[in-house]
Amino acid sequence: MFQKAVKFLHDVNTEMSKVSWPTRGELKGQTIIVIAVSVFFALFIFIVDHILSRLMTLIY
């Protein structure tokens, strides 16, 4: 069982060395994009929900 764990960790290390990691600048840029898109959709859903609530209030 110990040898299986060692082999697994060795395989993980081998695969992780093949990964192409982003640079710090790429990571910051992508993080900013994700935050901006999340805020945009949160505001969009808030506005649509508010409009629909007002419409439902007027109807009922």
Biotite code that builds the C-alpha atoms (Angstrom):
import biotite.structure as struc

atoms = struc.array([
    struc.Atom([0.000, 0.000, 0.000], chain_id="A", res_id=1, res_name="MET", atom_name="CA", element="C"),
    struc.Atom([2.863, 2.367, 0.810], chain_id="A", res_id=2, res_name="PHE", atom_name="CA", element="C"),
    struc.Atom([4.371, 1.756, -2.631], chain_id="A", res_id=3, res_name="GLN", atom_name="CA", element="C"),
    struc.Atom([1.059, 2.642, -4.311], chain_id="A", res_id=4, res_name="LYS", atom_name="CA", element="C"),
    struc.Atom([0.990, 5.952, -2.443], chain_id="A", res_id=5, res_name="ALA", atom_name="CA", element="C"),
    struc.Atom([4.586, 6.692, -3.437], chain_id="A", res_id=6, res_name="VAL", atom_name="CA", element="C"),
    struc.Atom([3.838, 5.840, -7.071], chain_id="A", res_id=7, res_name="LYS", atom_name="CA", element="C"),
    struc.Atom([0.737, 8.021, -6.994], chain_id="A", res_id=8, res_name="PHE", atom_name="CA", element="C"),
    struc.Atom([2.680, 11.000, -5.616], chain_id="A", res_id=9, res_name="LEU", atom_name="CA", element="C"),
    struc.Atom([5.422, 10.456, -8.202], chain_id="A", res_id=10, res_name="HIS", atom_name="CA", element="C"),
    struc.Atom([2.813, 10.393, -10.998], chain_id="A", res_id=11, res_name="ASP", atom_name="CA", element="C"),
    struc.Atom([1.186, 13.546, -9.627], chain_id="A", res_id=12, res_name="VAL", atom_name="CA", element="C"),
    struc.Atom([4.567, 15.284, -9.558], chain_id="A", res_id=13, res_name="ASN", atom_name="CA", element="C"),
    struc.Atom([5.249, 14.204, -13.154], chain_id="A", res_id=14, res_name="THR", atom_name="CA", element="C"),
    struc.Atom([1.885, 15.481, -14.395], chain_id="A", res_id=15, res_name="GLU", atom_name="CA", element="C"),
    struc.Atom([2.180, 18.760, -12.474], chain_id="A", res_id=16, res_name="MET", atom_name="CA", element="C"),
    struc.Atom([5.518, 19.448, -14.155], chain_id="A", res_id=17, res_name="SER", atom_name="CA", element="C"),
    struc.Atom([3.697, 19.336, -17.519], chain_id="A", res_id=18, res_name="LYS", atom_name="CA", element="C"),
    struc.Atom([1.234, 22.058, -16.503], chain_id="A", res_id=19, res_name="VAL", atom_name="CA", element="C"),
    struc.Atom([1.647, 25.456, -18.119], chain_id="A", res_id=20, res_name="SER", atom_name="CA", element="C"),
    struc.Atom([1.200, 27.881, -15.231], chain_id="A", res_id=21, res_name="TRP", atom_name="CA", element="C"),
    struc.Atom([0.086, 31.474, -15.928], chain_id="A", res_id=22, res_name="PRO", atom_name="CA", element="C"),
    struc.Atom([2.361, 34.379, -15.117], chain_id="A", res_id=23, res_name="THR", atom_name="CA", element="C"),
    struc.Atom([1.501, 36.762, -12.299], chain_id="A", res_id=24, res_name="ARG", atom_name="CA", element="C"),
    struc.Atom([0.347, 39.377, -14.819], chain_id="A", res_id=25, res_name="GLY", atom_name="CA", element="C"),
    struc.Atom([-1.909, 36.921, -16.659], chain_id="A", res_id=26, res_name="GLU", atom_name="CA", element="C"),
    struc.Atom([-3.372, 35.757, -13.369], chain_id="A", res_id=27, res_name="LEU", atom_name="CA", element="C"),
    struc.Atom([-4.114, 39.319, -12.233], chain_id="A", res_id=28, res_name="LYS", atom_name="CA", element="C"),
    struc.Atom([-5.714, 40.166, -15.583], chain_id="A", res_id=29, res_name="GLY", atom_name="CA", element="C"),
    struc.Atom([-7.913, 37.100, -15.581], chain_id="A", res_id=30, res_name="GLN", atom_name="CA", element="C"),
    struc.Atom([-8.915, 37.700, -11.956], chain_id="A", res_id=31, res_name="THR", atom_name="CA", element="C"),
    struc.Atom([-9.972, 41.264, -12.764], chain_id="A", res_id=32, res_name="ILE", atom_name="CA", element="C"),
    struc.Atom([-12.040, 39.994, -15.706], chain_id="A", res_id=33, res_name="ILE", atom_name="CA", element="C"),
    struc.Atom([-13.779, 37.377, -13.538], chain_id="A", res_id=34, res_name="VAL", atom_name="CA", element="C"),
    struc.Atom([-14.587, 39.949, -10.844], chain_id="A", res_id=35, res_name="ILE", atom_name="CA", element="C"),
    struc.Atom([-15.855, 42.487, -13.400], chain_id="A", res_id=36, res_name="ALA", atom_name="CA", element="C"),
    struc.Atom([-18.087, 39.933, -15.145], chain_id="A", res_id=37, res_name="VAL", atom_name="CA", element="C"),
    struc.Atom([-19.430, 38.709, -11.790], chain_id="A", res_id=38, res_name="SER", atom_name="CA", element="C"),
    struc.Atom([-20.281, 42.262, -10.697], chain_id="A", res_id=39, res_name="VAL", atom_name="CA", element="C"),
    struc.Atom([-21.890, 42.986, -14.080], chain_id="A", res_id=40, res_name="PHE", atom_name="CA", element="C"),
    struc.Atom([-24.149, 39.921, -13.905], chain_id="A", res_id=41, res_name="PHE", atom_name="CA", element="C"),
    struc.Atom([-24.998, 40.578, -10.247], chain_id="A", res_id=42, res_name="ALA", atom_name="CA", element="C"),
    struc.Atom([-26.102, 44.105, -11.139], chain_id="A", res_id=43, res_name="LEU", atom_name="CA", element="C"),
    struc.Atom([-27.971, 42.870, -14.201], chain_id="A", res_id=44, res_name="PHE", atom_name="CA", element="C"),
    struc.Atom([-29.887, 40.263, -12.184], chain_id="A", res_id=45, res_name="ILE", atom_name="CA", element="C"),
    struc.Atom([-30.592, 42.837, -9.451], chain_id="A", res_id=46, res_name="PHE", atom_name="CA", element="C"),
    struc.Atom([-32.001, 45.315, -11.974], chain_id="A", res_id=47, res_name="ILE", atom_name="CA", element="C"),
    struc.Atom([-34.120, 42.706, -13.767], chain_id="A", res_id=48, res_name="VAL", atom_name="CA", element="C"),
    struc.Atom([-35.418, 41.393, -10.438], chain_id="A", res_id=49, res_name="ASP", atom_name="CA", element="C"),
    struc.Atom([-36.271, 44.911, -9.302], chain_id="A", res_id=50, res_name="HIS", atom_name="CA", element="C"),
    struc.Atom([-38.120, 45.680, -12.542], chain_id="A", res_id=51, res_name="ILE", atom_name="CA", element="C"),
    struc.Atom([-40.063, 42.425, -12.414], chain_id="A", res_id=52, res_name="LEU", atom_name="CA", element="C"),
    struc.Atom([-40.971, 43.020, -8.773], chain_id="A", res_id=53, res_name="SER", atom_name="CA", element="C"),
    struc.Atom([-42.348, 46.448, -9.645], chain_id="A", res_id=54, res_name="ARG", atom_name="CA", element="C"),
    struc.Atom([-44.339, 44.976, -12.544], chain_id="A", res_id=55, res_name="LEU", atom_name="CA", element="C"),
    struc.Atom([-45.786, 42.276, -10.322], chain_id="A", res_id=56, res_name="MET", atom_name="CA", element="C"),
    struc.Atom([-46.738, 44.926, -7.744], chain_id="A", res_id=57, res_name="THR", atom_name="CA", element="C"),
    struc.Atom([-48.552, 46.906, -10.414], chain_id="A", res_id=58, res_name="LEU", atom_name="CA", element="C"),
    struc.Atom([-50.368, 43.834, -11.750], chain_id="A", res_id=59, res_name="ILE", atom_name="CA", element="C"),
    struc.Atom([-51.458, 42.421, -8.394], chain_id="A", res_id=60, res_name="TYR", atom_name="CA", element="C"),
])
